Amino acid sequence: MHFHLLKDTPLAPALPRTALAGPSIPRRSAPGIGAPNLRPLLTKIARRWLRNRTAATLNSMDDRLLSDIGLRRADIHSYVAEIDVSNRR
C-alpha cells in the first residue's frame, strides 16, 4: 500500500517521517512550462482557429453573396487579418 493512503491511519507512526513529509527539495517546473504560459498559447490557438474558420466560411460563399456583404474574393485574407487585429485591442 502506498504511504499516502496510510498517512491518516494508525499505521502511519510505523512509517519513516521522511516518507510522509514528501520530497525535501521543492519541485520547480521547467522554464516556459506551466499555467502562466498556458493562457497565451491557448489564446493564440483559439484566434488561429477562429481566423481559419472565418476564412473557410467566406471562401465557401459564391461571388454574388460576397459582393452583397461588400467583399471580393481577393479581399478575404486581408479582411480576416483585419478582424484578428481589431479583436486584440
ChimeraX commands (.cxc) that place a marker at each C-alpha (Angstrom):
marker #1 position 0.00,0.00,0.00 radius 0.5
marker #1 position 1.23,3.48,-0.82 radius 0.5
marker #1 position 2.28,5.64,2.14 radius 0.5
marker #1 position -0.13,8.47,1.19 radius 0.5
marker #1 position -3.02,6.06,1.71 radius 0.5
marker #1 position -1.71,5.23,5.19 radius 0.5
marker #1 position -0.99,8.82,6.18 radius 0.5
marker #1 position -4.01,9.30,8.47 radius 0.5
marker #1 position -4.31,5.72,9.75 radius 0.5
marker #1 position -2.91,4.07,12.90 radius 0.5
marker #1 position -0.18,2.53,10.73 radius 0.5
marker #1 position 1.27,5.97,9.98 radius 0.5
marker #1 position 3.62,6.12,13.05 radius 0.5
marker #1 position 5.34,2.98,11.79 radius 0.5
marker #1 position 6.33,4.75,8.58 radius 0.5
marker #1 position 9.51,6.80,8.42 radius 0.5
marker #1 position 8.92,10.53,8.88 radius 0.5
marker #1 position 10.59,11.36,5.56 radius 0.5
marker #1 position 8.11,9.16,3.71 radius 0.5
marker #1 position 5.23,11.28,5.00 radius 0.5
marker #1 position 6.95,14.62,4.60 radius 0.5
marker #1 position 7.45,14.24,0.87 radius 0.5
marker #1 position 10.47,15.33,-1.13 radius 0.5
marker #1 position 12.93,17.53,0.70 radius 0.5
marker #1 position 13.80,19.55,-2.42 radius 0.5
marker #1 position 10.95,21.79,-3.62 radius 0.5
marker #1 position 9.72,20.97,-7.10 radius 0.5
marker #1 position 10.09,23.60,-9.75 radius 0.5
marker #1 position 8.66,23.43,-13.19 radius 0.5
marker #1 position 10.90,23.88,-16.17 radius 0.5
marker #1 position 11.07,27.41,-17.58 radius 0.5
marker #1 position 8.39,28.03,-20.16 radius 0.5
marker #1 position 6.13,25.25,-18.89 radius 0.5
marker #1 position 3.11,25.76,-16.67 radius 0.5
marker #1 position -0.08,27.69,-16.13 radius 0.5
marker #1 position 1.27,31.25,-16.64 radius 0.5
marker #1 position 2.40,30.35,-20.15 radius 0.5
marker #1 position -0.65,28.29,-20.98 radius 0.5
marker #1 position -3.11,31.19,-21.42 radius 0.5
marker #1 position -1.21,32.96,-24.24 radius 0.5
marker #1 position -0.77,29.65,-26.04 radius 0.5
marker #1 position -4.47,28.80,-25.81 radius 0.5
marker #1 position -5.41,32.33,-26.87 radius 0.5
marker #1 position -3.17,32.05,-29.91 radius 0.5
marker #1 position -4.67,28.66,-30.82 radius 0.5
marker #1 position -8.23,29.98,-30.41 radius 0.5
marker #1 position -7.52,33.06,-32.55 radius 0.5
marker #1 position -5.96,30.97,-35.31 radius 0.5
marker #1 position -8.90,28.55,-35.24 radius 0.5
marker #1 position -11.40,31.42,-35.45 radius 0.5
marker #1 position -9.44,33.09,-38.24 radius 0.5
marker #1 position -9.27,29.86,-40.25 radius 0.5
marker #1 position -12.96,29.15,-39.68 radius 0.5
marker #1 position -13.93,32.66,-40.81 radius 0.5
marker #1 position -11.75,32.41,-43.91 radius 0.5
marker #1 position -13.20,28.98,-44.76 radius 0.5
marker #1 position -16.75,30.26,-44.37 radius 0.5
marker #1 position -16.10,33.29,-46.56 radius 0.5
marker #1 position -14.29,31.18,-49.18 radius 0.5
marker #1 position -17.25,28.80,-49.35 radius 0.5
marker #1 position -19.58,31.66,-50.37 radius 0.5
marker #1 position -20.20,32.43,-54.00 radius 0.5
marker #1 position -19.08,35.75,-55.52 radius 0.5
marker #1 position -22.59,37.22,-55.53 radius 0.5
marker #1 position -23.05,36.64,-51.82 radius 0.5
marker #1 position -19.61,38.09,-51.12 radius 0.5
marker #1 position -20.49,41.21,-53.12 radius 0.5
marker #1 position -23.73,41.52,-51.13 radius 0.5
marker #1 position -21.71,41.83,-47.93 radius 0.5
marker #1 position -19.19,44.15,-49.57 radius 0.5
marker #1 position -16.27,41.79,-50.13 radius 0.5
marker #1 position -14.37,40.44,-53.09 radius 0.5
marker #1 position -12.76,37.03,-53.02 radius 0.5
marker #1 position -9.32,38.64,-53.24 radius 0.5
marker #1 position -10.07,40.67,-50.07 radius 0.5
marker #1 position -10.90,37.73,-47.81 radius 0.5
marker #1 position -7.37,37.26,-46.49 radius 0.5
marker #1 position -6.90,40.93,-45.59 radius 0.5
marker #1 position -10.41,41.13,-44.11 radius 0.5
marker #1 position -9.77,38.16,-41.82 radius 0.5
marker #1 position -6.39,39.60,-40.76 radius 0.5
marker #1 position -8.06,42.95,-40.03 radius 0.5
marker #1 position -10.69,41.27,-37.84 radius 0.5
marker #1 position -7.96,39.49,-35.91 radius 0.5
marker #1 position -6.06,42.73,-35.27 radius 0.5
marker #1 position -9.20,44.61,-34.17 radius 0.5
marker #1 position -10.13,41.85,-31.70 radius 0.5
marker #1 position -6.78,42.15,-29.94 radius 0.5
marker #1 position -7.45,45.73,-28.85 radius 0.5
marker link #1:1,2 radius 0.2
marker link #1:2,3 radius 0.2
marker link #1:3,4 radius 0.2
marker link #1:4,5 radius 0.2
marker link #1:5,6 radius 0.2
marker link #1:6,7 radius 0.2
marker link #1:7,8 radius 0.2
marker link #1:8,9 radius 0.2
marker link #1:9,10 radius 0.2
marker link #1:10,11 radius 0.2
marker link #1:11,12 radius 0.2
marker link #1:12,13 radius 0.2
marker link #1:13,14 radius 0.2
marker link #1:14,15 radius 0.2
marker link #1:15,16 radius 0.2
marker link #1:16,17 radius 0.2
marker link #1:17,18 radius 0.2
marker link #1:18,19 radius 0.2
marker link #1:19,20 radius 0.2
marker link #1:20,21 radius 0.2
marker link #1:21,22 radius 0.2
marker link #1:22,23 radius 0.2
marker link #1:23,24 radius 0.2
marker link #1:24,25 radius 0.2
marker link #1:25,26 radius 0.2
marker link #1:26,27 radius 0.2
marker link #1:27,28 radius 0.2
marker link #1:28,29 radius 0.2
marker link #1:29,30 radius 0.2
marker link #1:30,31 radius 0.2
marker link #1:31,32 radius 0.2
marker link #1:32,33 radius 0.2
marker link #1:33,34 radius 0.2
marker link #1:34,35 radius 0.2
marker link #1:35,36 radius 0.2
marker link #1:36,37 radius 0.2
marker link #1:37,38 radius 0.2
marker link #1:38,39 radius 0.2
marker link #1:39,40 radius 0.2
marker link #1:40,41 radius 0.2
marker link #1:41,42 radius 0.2
marker link #1:42,43 radius 0.2
marker link #1:43,44 radius 0.2
marker link #1:44,45 radius 0.2
marker link #1:45,46 radius 0.2
marker link #1:46,47 radius 0.2
marker link #1:47,48 radius 0.2
marker link #1:48,49 radius 0.2
marker link #1:49,50 radius 0.2
marker link #1:50,51 radius 0.2
marker link #1:51,52 radius 0.2
marker link #1:52,53 radius 0.2
marker link #1:53,54 radius 0.2
marker link #1:54,55 radius 0.2
marker link #1:55,56 radius 0.2
marker link #1:56,57 radius 0.2
marker link #1:57,58 radius 0.2
marker link #1:58,59 radius 0.2
marker link #1:59,60 radius 0.2
marker link #1:60,61 radius 0.2
marker link #1:61,62 radius 0.2
marker link #1:62,63 radius 0.2
marker link #1:63,64 radius 0.2
marker link #1:64,65 radius 0.2
marker link #1:65,66 radius 0.2
marker link #1:66,67 radius 0.2
marker link #1:67,68 radius 0.2
marker link #1:68,69 radius 0.2
marker link #1:69,70 radius 0.2
marker link #1:70,71 radius 0.2
marker link #1:71,72 radius 0.2
marker link #1:72,73 radius 0.2
marker link #1:73,74 radius 0.2
marker link #1:74,75 radius 0.2
marker link #1:75,76 radius 0.2
marker link #1:76,77 radius 0.2
marker link #1:77,78 radius 0.2
marker link #1:78,79 radius 0.2
marker link #1:79,80 radius 0.2
marker link #1:80,81 radius 0.2
marker link #1:81,82 radius 0.2
marker link #1:82,83 radius 0.2
marker link #1:83,84 radius 0.2
marker link #1:84,85 radius 0.2
marker link #1:85,86 radius 0.2
marker link #1:86,87 radius 0.2
marker link #1:87,88 radius 0.2
marker link #1:88,89 radius 0.2
view
